[in-house]
Amino acid sequence: PATTQDVCLRVEDDLAYHDLKQMVKDSLRADERLRVSIRPLDIYKRADDSSHKQITLSLTLQHHDRTLKTTEVNDILESMVRQISAKTPLERV
């Protein structure tokens, strides 16, 4: 079965949603047996922070061979954040 988890990322204001989505896809391609669905939930810009925005994504992960454990999903998402943050400044909130 699939598991869905929402992830909120605080990114620089000039980063386009499309670019972030592509970075998420690229970072999750390591395991070809992992099916990933990415859906935007929210893009929020705080009035007191003009240089950043928060993008919330709903990620659905499904492994073809087995059920993913919670710890595996958390590890996958942490790895995703590390890979993307190596390319662009971001923070998981």
Secondary structure as GFF3:
##gff-version 3
##sequence-region A 1 93
A	DSSP	beta_strand	3	12	.	.	.	ID=ss1
A	DSSP	alpha_helix	17	27	.	.	.	ID=ss2
A	DSSP	beta_strand	34	44	.	.	.	ID=ss3
A	DSSP	beta_strand	52	63	.	.	.	ID=ss4
A	DSSP	alpha_helix	70	85	.	.	.	ID=ss5
A	DSSP	beta_strand	90	92	.	.	.	ID=ss6
###
